[in-house]
Amino acid sequence: MKERDHVSSEFDSPSQWYNYKCVSCKYETEIEDIVVDAYFYSQGCKTGQYPKFTCPKCHNTMNHVGF
């Protein structure tokens, strides 16, 4: 997880970014914490698990790869 440059807003807290990698084509990207949190609950993840996403390149599964 990484912090990016902070732009002051009414919420005034910097976003966290999670690293994800496709299991098939190895495409890598960072996904913002607010998206990860939303999918965490909608996918029924348990504590310590990370949600899975769909790769925009090959449409296979993307998994969290650590910080």
trRosetta pair geometry for C-beta under 8 A, 3 or more apart (Angstrom, degrees):
i j d omega theta_ij theta_ji phi_ij phi_ji
1 16 4.8 1 -176 180 116 110
1 17 6.4 149 -156 69 59 44
1 18 5.6 -21 -97 -89 80 64
1 19 7.8 -129 -70 -4 37 80
1 33 7.6 49 -145 -77 118 105
1 67 4.7 -41 10 -120 61 106
2 16 7.2 135 61 -161 30 62
2 17 4.9 -31 59 59 82 102
2 19 7.8 65 -5 -45 107 94
2 30 7.0 -57 44 -134 114 141
2 67 7.3 149 -46 -166 71 82
3 6 7.4 -17 172 -54 108 95
3 14 5.0 46 -155 127 106 139
3 15 7.5 146 -139 79 61 49
3 16 6.4 -41 -85 -104 65 60
3 17 7.6 166 -88 11 18 90
4 14 6.8 -175 57 -173 60 109
4 15 6.2 -4 35 66 105 97
4 17 6.2 65 -31 -22 105 129
6 14 4.1 -79 -92 -88 107 104
8 12 6.3 5 -151 -107 70 82
9 12 6.1 -156 67 -57 59 50
15 32 5.1 -33 -178 -149 135 102
15 33 5.7 -172 -166 21 76 102
15 34 7.0 -64 -129 -12 107 97
16 32 7.5 117 75 -161 47 54
16 33 4.1 62 59 -51 89 130
17 30 4.1 21 171 173 119 122
17 31 6.9 145 -158 65 70 29
17 32 5.9 -38 -102 -98 72 48
17 33 7.1 -93 -71 -33 30 78
18 30 6.6 147 68 -158 35 68
18 31 5.2 -30 62 61 92 84
18 32 7.9 165 16 -100 82 1
18 33 6.9 112 -22 -84 100 61
18 36 5.2 71 12 -67 144 151
18 50 7.1 178 180 -147 150 135
18 64 5.8 -43 167 -127 120 104
18 67 7.9 -66 -130 -97 63 68
19 28 6.8 -10 -167 -167 92 104
19 29 7.9 161 -149 88 51 33
19 30 5.9 -35 -92 -100 53 74
19 64 6.9 96 80 -159 61 62
19 65 4.9 -71 115 59 106 95
19 66 6.4 -20 62 70 122 49
19 67 6.9 154 13 -117 113 24
20 28 7.0 161 87 -151 49 57
20 29 5.7 -18 63 66 96 77
20 30 7.3 149 17 -107 82 23
20 31 5.5 31 -7 -7 129 115
20 53 5.9 13 -171 37 161 125
20 62 4.5 55 161 156 116 116
20 63 6.6 171 -150 85 79 23
20 64 5.8 -48 -97 -94 74 44
20 65 6.5 142 -125 0 21 92
21 26 6.3 -13 -176 -154 103 51
21 27 7.2 166 -152 83 55 42
21 28 4.8 -17 -101 -98 82 81
21 62 6.4 170 83 -153 19 82
21 63 6.5 -28 61 61 72 72
21 65 4.6 44 4 -44 114 139
22 25 5.0 2 101 52 143 76
22 26 5.8 -84 68 -31 90 9
22 27 4.4 42 3 42 127 82
22 28 7.6 -119 7 -63 77 43
22 55 4.0 45 -105 -94 123 136
22 57 6.8 -82 -44 49 164 111
22 58 6.4 106 -176 41 150 112
22 60 5.7 93 -167 74 102 103
22 61 7.2 138 -147 88 62 40
22 62 5.0 -46 -85 -93 58 81
23 60 5.9 -115 58 136 86 123
23 61 5.2 13 13 75 121 90
23 62 7.3 -161 -12 -99 75 30
23 63 6.2 59 -56 -2 100 109
24 55 6.9 -122 45 10 105 159
24 58 5.2 -119 91 98 130 148
24 60 3.8 87 0 34 132 166
24 61 7.7 108 -14 41 98 63
25 55 6.4 142 36 170 111 157
25 57 5.3 -107 76 99 156 129
25 58 4.4 148 -21 -14 129 138
25 60 7.0 149 -2 30 87 124
27 55 5.5 118 52 -153 127 114
27 56 7.4 -121 127 51 157 75
27 57 4.6 148 -48 12 155 139
27 58 7.2 171 -3 6 125 98
27 62 7.5 -63 80 -99 93 114
28 65 7.5 -51 -126 21 104 150
29 56 7.9 50 -29 16 156 114
29 62 7.5 -20 40 -155 103 153
31 35 5.3 -103 173 81 100 128
31 36 5.6 119 113 -56 112 94
31 53 6.6 168 -74 -36 157 159
32 35 5.1 89 67 8 80 104
32 36 7.2 -153 99 -5 39 90
33 36 5.5 -56 -142 40 37 111
33 37 5.9 38 159 -21 71 106
34 37 5.8 -50 -144 36 29 113
34 38 6.5 31 155 -20 61 106
35 38 5.8 -54 -149 35 30 111
35 39 6.4 21 157 -9 65 109
36 39 6.1 -63 -147 44 28 104
36 40 6.2 44 151 -37 64 104
36 50 6.8 -38 -159 -154 113 92
36 51 6.3 177 -153 34 63 109
37 40 5.4 -45 -148 20 30 122
37 41 7.2 18 161 -8 60 100
38 41 6.6 -65 -163 38 30 100
38 42 6.3 14 153 -8 67 116
39 42 5.5 -63 -136 47 37 106
39 43 5.5 23 168 -10 75 114
39 45 7.9 53 123 -12 71 126
39 51 3.7 -180 123 111 111 173
39 53 7.1 -26 -149 -79 173 86
40 43 6.7 -70 -145 43 15 97
40 45 4.7 -77 -156 44 67 128
40 49 7.8 144 -140 92 87 85
40 50 7.4 -62 -97 -143 94 42
40 51 5.2 -121 -77 -35 48 111
41 44 7.6 34 -178 -72 32 33
41 45 7.6 -69 -62 34 24 87
42 51 7.8 39 61 -115 83 145
43 51 4.7 132 26 -124 147 103
43 52 7.2 156 -144 31 162 74
45 49 4.1 -150 -167 92 101 115
45 50 6.9 4 -145 -146 155 3
45 51 5.5 -107 -42 -69 138 72
46 49 5.1 75 55 4 66 123
50 63 7.4 105 84 -169 116 65
50 64 3.7 12 93 -9 162 145
52 61 5.2 -25 -177 -158 127 103
52 62 6.5 148 -169 69 69 55
52 63 6.1 -28 -116 -92 88 63
53 61 7.6 122 71 -161 39 55
53 62 4.4 -27 70 60 88 113
54 59 5.8 -6 -179 -149 108 54
54 60 7.5 156 -152 79 65 18
54 61 7.0 -52 -106 -104 49 40
54 62 6.8 54 133 6 2 98
55 58 5.1 5 99 50 134 75
55 59 6.0 -99 68 -41 83 10
55 60 5.1 10 19 53 127 66
55 61 7.1 16 -19 66 96 8
55 62 5.1 133 -69 -51 75 102
56 59 8.0 32 -133 -71 13 55
